[in-house]
Amino acid sequence: MFFRRSVPARDLDSLVAEAIFHKSPDAMLLIRNGLFVAANPASAKLYRAPLSRILGASPVDFSAAVQPNGRPTPEMVGLRLQEAMQKGFSRFEWLNRAPDGEEFRIIVTLIPCQIESGDEVLVLLQDLGDTTQAMDALRSGLEDLSKGDLECRITQPFAGEYDKVREAFNASVDAMAQSVMAVRDTAQAVSLGAGEIRQASGDLSARTEQQAASVEEASAALRAITDTMSSAAEESRRTTALVEEARDQAMESGKVVSSTIQAMDAIEHSSREIGDIISVIDGIAFQTNLLALNAGVEAARAGDAGKGFAVVASEVRALAQRSADAAKDIKARIQASTEQVANGVELVSRAGQTLERIATVVSQISEAMHSLDEKSRSQASNLREVNNTMGEMDSITQRNAAMAEEATAAARSLADQADQLNHLLSRFRMAGGGGGNNSYPPLRAAGGRGW
């Protein structure tokens, strides 16, 4: 548990202000009627003078005779105090002078306040010595760097956090030197490569032109072949159609022959049946003849009573004989007809077999013609594709020729630019890997400063 003694608000503010004034690491002073009436220990350190010398002195006593704007210090002191009174504060850069005569820059802040008489001005001072010296060293280094000197380095350390800026500057110069060296090496390599590319592009352009002429000739020849193959394919299609028609007719003829063979087989079968019937009639005629002969014998035995019957029997026998003769004649004709039919069947059968062979051969020819037609169409199609490809190759070759010309021009331009880059890089001064010995004035150590 913390306890705090009750203090009036104004007394507490006074205590806090007094603690800040005496304990602050920054220089603080109080001016009344143009003179220092109070100063903290930090101001004595900045001025490099005891407090006894500071108190009662004027700001002019610790300032350079002329300020950076070229106006006298006494005049500027009055103007700055007047400005603070009007605006409530004034903050500006000031050129001070140490007891040993050294001049240095500080930042001054003036704040009017009421402490006793009401005319007091609180003075806050900030030393710019370290900043100024660091800026001077950096400015000198950057000037050398702008002249192309990549050997420049800041070797004297800066005070406090400013040294990181020095290290960053040196690292940046190292990196720039390495980059410039790499660019220089690359530019030289590019210049050499560009010359080789220019030579190669020229050769490529000449060869591409020759190739374009050859491709154009080959394309023309291939177009002629394609036209010929297209005509051959068309003829093949017509021939295939004719062969198919012949095959169909041969197959139809085979069917007709088969029907003829079947009809002649039926005729042969009917002839055989007629022959059988004739054989039966011949047998009947023979039996009738025998019966008529027997009847005649019996009529002769009967004498006069059998004469009429004998006459009838004789007529019947004569009729039977004529029937037998007719049957024999018909049988002979039927046999001859059967033999002719058999010969016809054999001839028709041979014709059918021949037609079947013809149909088979025609079918094989048709299949061959179909295959030839398909191959002709495929070949014609392939030739058209090849012709299209050759056309594309011709177009691509023409474009390649144009690109080769462009590449030659680009290589020539690249070589010229590489030469220009080498010329620009020649203005940089580098030592080996980029280290240098350039150094800049050492920084002044932080010392007494004042307004």
Secondary structure as UniProt FT lines:
FT   HELIX           9..23
FT   STRAND          27..32
FT   TURN            33..34
FT   STRAND          35..39
FT   HELIX           41..47
FT   HELIX           51..54
FT   TURN            55..56
FT   HELIX           59..62
FT   TURN            68..69
FT   HELIX           73..87
FT   STRAND          90..97
FT   TURN            99..100
FT   STRAND          103..113
FT   STRAND          120..127
FT   HELIX           129..146
FT   TURN            147..148
FT   TURN            150..151
FT   TURN            160..161
FT   HELIX           162..302
FT   HELIX           303..306
FT   HELIX           307..425
FT   TURN            426..427
FT   TURN            432..434
//
